[in-house]
Amino acid sequence: MQTPIVQFQNLYKNFGKKQVIKDLSFDVYPGEVFGFLGPNGAGKTTTIRMMLGLIKMTAGDVLVEGISVNSDFEKAITHVGGIVENPELYQFMTGYNNLKLYARMHEGVTDERIMALVKQVGLEHRINDKVKTYSLGMRQRLGLAQALLHDPKIIVLDEPTNGLDPAGIKEFRNYLRNLAATENVAVMVSSHILSEMELMCDRYGIIQNGELVDVRMVGQQDLSSESIKIIIAAKPMAKAGEIMSAMAEGTSMKVQVNSTTLEIMAHHEQVPGIIKTLVNGDVAIYEVKLDQKTLEDHFIELTGGGEIE
């Protein structure tokens, strides 16, 4: 089993008498894009600030590569890079000079490392132009290169696609997924665009009122629930409907016959029997799919529909 890059361990944060983070524990692993979601006031930003050492923890700890942020902050933070909304860049300087200036803050960052990252984020043809001439998407890519200069093990991104158009969002998403896959870097990202998080992330965690309410893989379904919806495209539909209605009689199964599909509410383990019964009844089956909940569905179900920070 992989060793986590970051471990949030029984984290608490109080502001005066108000407890905003309560016993928060989860891990982030190398090579994954982890989405961190929560309604307004849930404590998402507070958690990230504690990880980055911007505010103190009331109790608990965050370990980065096994190093305590509490007791050895300087060593722990060398493994972390990040962008909070828009990267801080000098507009009057070239992209290259921005990276060169930032590289001086870290030991061992060579020109070769700088240019390798420039190529990785696709800025090799514009790196010697002034940043004020860059589009927002280009500035985000330069900020990503800046965050990666010191070869961190995890990148923390807070609303990284703010202000980007659809093409820019897709481009930035592809860079992040490629980064995680090829460099084995962990990426922890927050965004209010749930559909984009679903495309970008491998796993996600949801917090509400300072407590972790769920962590799961993107697309993972809770098959232990009472029933699921199965959608079947088949012909002839009238015959398929008759067969399924007969099968459902006296059971908890529910069948709805539409013009081109059957919608069946049943237990997951009943699916093979449903297909077998239809096939044995000389019904041609063209498609079978689960009506899966989206990330947005799951978020609203858990949080009551609160807005993302």
Secondary structure, 3 states (H helix, E strand, C coil): CCCCCEEEEEEEEEECCEEEEEEEEEEECCCCEEEEECECCCCHHHHHHHHCCCCCCCEEEEEECCEECCCCHHHHHCCEEEEECCCCCCCCCEHHHHHHHHHCCCCCCCHHHHHHHHHHCCCCCCCCCEHHHCCHHHHHHHHHHHHHCCCCCEEEEECCCCCCCHHHHHHHHHHHHHHHHHHCCEEEEECCCHHHHHHHCCEEEEEECCEEEEEEECCCCCCCCCCEEEEEEEECHHHHHHHHHHHHCCCCCEEEECCCEEEEEECHHHHHHHHHHHHHCCCEEEEEEECCCCHHHHHHHHHCCCCEC
